[in-house]
Amino acid sequence: MSNEVIIKNAVKRYGDFQAINSISLNIKEGEFFTLLGPSGCGKTTLLRMIAGFNSIEGGDFYFGDRRINDVPAYKRDIGMVFQNYAIFPHLSVEDNVAYGLKARKMPADEIKKKVADALELVQISHLAKRMPNELSGGQQQRVALARAFVIEPSVLLMDEPLSNLDAKLRVQMRTVIKKLQHRLGITTIYVTHDQQEALAISDRIAVMKEGCIMQIGTPNEIYAKPKNPFVAGFIGVSNFLDCEISGPQDNADVSIKGEMDMHMRLQKEYHGKAQISARPEQLFFATEGMPGTILFQTFLGDFIQYEVHLEDGQDLIINEYTKDSPAVHETGEKTHISFDLNKVSVYAAGSGEVLSV
Amino acid sequence: MSTQAPGRKFRADFWFYVKVFILVALGIFIIYPFYNIIIKSFFADGVSGITLANFAKFFQRKYYYSALLNSLQVCGYTVLFSTLIGIPISYLMTRYNVAGKHLMHILIIMSLMSPPFIGAYSWIIMLGRNGIITHMFTALGLSVPTIYGMGGIIFVFTLNLFPYIYLYTSAAMNSIDSSLEEAAENLGMSKLRRIWTVTLPVILPSILAGCIMVFMTCLADFGTPMLIGQGYTVLPVLIYNEYMSESATNPYMASALSVIIVLCSLLVLILQKQLVEKKNYMMSSMRPPVETKLHGWKRFWASFPIYVVVFLAFLPQIVVVCQSFVERNFGGSFIGINFSNYTAIASRLSSNIINTYLFSGVAIVFIVIIGILASYVIVRKKGKVSGIIDTLIMFPYVIPGSVLGIGLIIAFNRKPVILVGTAWIMIISYIIRKIPYTVRSGSAFLYQMDPYVEEASINLGVSPMKTFFTVTARMMLPGIMSGAVLSWITCINELSSSIMLYSGKTSTIAVAIYQEVTRMSDGTAAALSTILIGTTILSLILVFRLSKGKVKII
């Protein structure tokens, strides 16, 4: 039975240090939900509070209608995939997968069938009799996955499960996980620090920083409309440009370093210093705009990445798709950089509040 | 898990009861006896009330304070000579293709595990007044240096204890990343200066740790100085004499001496903590040092010193085993080679043999069970209580067996609990004295074990207590077992506390060996020693098998 997971005002303290700062989340039934953030942001702490391995200093945790704050870890009916897999080294692959079913006192023939099905699903049926030390990292990963979902838990937790794999296997396994989760429909909470992985795998993402949630949204929302400079900087690559805003809300005057002057509609009236965040692919070379010199170019196949040194000293990253670009710009070339103000994000300086629509 | 949320209801779980049980046991069998010793040390015969008379007497009379000086002298020289032998051997063993390296390693460990008093006794057979070698040399008109007195004690201790230095040093040498020495070479350092300026300083903390082990073992050992001291008295012998001598027993003075010797040990331990732990370099050896392949004579000269030392360290055991098949008359003249010594001990001392294995066996069962639980509490349930448990359980490591023996006698020779004279007091002293081996090995093993494996089990619906027994304890077993074998070996060879605690019915092999030697009954002593040596070697082979050759003695 899959469940929704509701967290209200969760608090975790280590002495004086507040690791989780009143976080509330509403994770839908069957959803693939990711906690994303730099190391030390509290994402694993929160996951372990859900699992029951960390004490809860405040707030309420619900699986569906059931409040689980005081339910011991072994009765929470959770499947968990650990960062280092935590395969029982003394048990064979099939015994590892059967472990949780045996704990549930399931009849032997049923266990056998479920284990076989689970191994089939993660495509390691041929390894059933092997011992863990005879498996590669990717294979251990599959055992850990099978062991976690075979018990048909109400919630599946994954703590950076791909971080120990090499780059190619990581991409391959994240597809395996994503497809499997879709097929089983188990509510899944996934922890990672890899923004690309989070964007690829999740239905929704919560971006965390210092024990707080900075933004919750679908991968597309988070990438296209970051709510604050932190999210803009953490997800993908962003160029930040200082600007001055004045004038009315529906046609505010945005002045960038006295070199560009543009107009845009804001969410609300604002006057003063602000910050523009532009993705490398949102910037382009133009005949007018911010003057600068090309410092460096990197050919990356489908696009070319340029590093441009502006005259005021700032460096920008610009991506130009190979198919759209008539010619490669050379190092040392003088050029101008421009962008469409309606596509980038604008934040109030200081508060970081989003101003762009 | 370890942090309890403020205001949350306290729930007594399984581990709570484990902690309470261990604490109560430690309180009764370690704190209470020691408390008694300390109290007794402040009383004296003919003086009413608390007094410092014992301590005053100690520092005034040469008879007493010279024992302390002798102890320190013996320990100091033993440390020095052990280092001079141990470091070069470990360098040769780790850096060169010494012939039969693996066997040499095992033999060095075995010579460490054999009880020093058997070594002492065997050297008496060889170099004593009636010794085999002494006779040979006298026949040739030559004289040999005496084995009795300070020199002999240091000689026996050094051959018995240099393995500590060897083990600690080679562990450190194996963990040096070879790029460290290559960097020194690259910067233009010659080979000898490289060893002096890089290798030695880096492994110095480990060498010091080994020195501490040698020092403590020397300071606490009773059998060797008792057998070959011959008037050269060290502290443990003095304690025994004060407490047990037939003429004038003085339990108050013995207690005061116990306090002094324990203070010495603690002082050394504190010094070690100050010196060593601050200078411990964390090294992650990416590329362990490579073994240099020598050939021909070079290889011979690299191996030869090791063979000499190992031969000397092993010689006492060979001699004892040979001696055990030699029948002699009361005058000591040779009669024949047969099993008469064994038939003699089988008829006269069979109860000692049974007692040794029975007491040690019962003690080991307790040691393993308590050891598993205590290691787990110390490593995984960190907090104030587990810190106290850790310190208390390791405390007997630094106290001489005779001191523990006195403590237990004082504590349990009166109502409500009279244990003195029973088998239980022997077993309890073995448990207390030998459990540190198991706990150390078990907790070291647990530190390297992945804690997430336990969480994975709990997470899959198995309660924490059941997880402990089905997963954790099962996985800890190799670490616990190799520690338990060491506990077992040291139990059967235990002399210093047994000699305080035994009664007619509860005497053991080690006690009998001591008595037979003082009674000049060499043949039976040799037969008994052979039993101990045989059991020790078999047990060590077992531990090598269990740990697949990666035995951790230190």
Chai-1 contact restraints between the chains, C-beta under 6 A:
chainA,res_idxA,chainB,res_idxB,connection_type,confidence,min_distance_angstrom,max_distance_angstrom,comment,restraint_id
A,F53,B,E455,contact,1.0,0.0,6.0,A-B,restraint_1
A,S55,B,T3,contact,1.0,0.0,6.0,A-B,restraint_2
A,S55,B,A5,contact,1.0,0.0,6.0,A-B,restraint_3
A,E57,B,A5,contact,1.0,0.0,6.0,A-B,restraint_4
A,A73,B,I458,contact,1.0,0.0,6.0,A-B,restraint_5
A,Y74,B,I458,contact,1.0,0.0,6.0,A-B,restraint_6
A,Y74,B,G461,contact,1.0,0.0,6.0,A-B,restraint_7
A,Y74,B,V462,contact,1.0,0.0,6.0,A-B,restraint_8
A,Y74,B,S463,contact,1.0,0.0,6.0,A-B,restraint_9
A,I78,B,N459,contact,1.0,0.0,6.0,A-B,restraint_10
A,M80,B,N459,contact,1.0,0.0,6.0,A-B,restraint_11
A,F82,B,Y452,contact,1.0,0.0,6.0,A-B,restraint_12
A,A86,B,Y452,contact,1.0,0.0,6.0,A-B,restraint_13
A,A86,B,V453,contact,1.0,0.0,6.0,A-B,restraint_14
A,A86,B,A456,contact,1.0,0.0,6.0,A-B,restraint_15
A,Y99,B,L460,contact,1.0,0.0,6.0,A-B,restraint_16
A,G100,B,L460,contact,1.0,0.0,6.0,A-B,restraint_17
A,G100,B,G461,contact,1.0,0.0,6.0,A-B,restraint_18
A,A103,B,L460,contact,1.0,0.0,6.0,A-B,restraint_19
A,A103,B,G461,contact,1.0,0.0,6.0,A-B,restraint_20
A,A103,B,V462,contact,1.0,0.0,6.0,A-B,restraint_21
A,R104,B,G461,contact,1.0,0.0,6.0,A-B,restraint_22
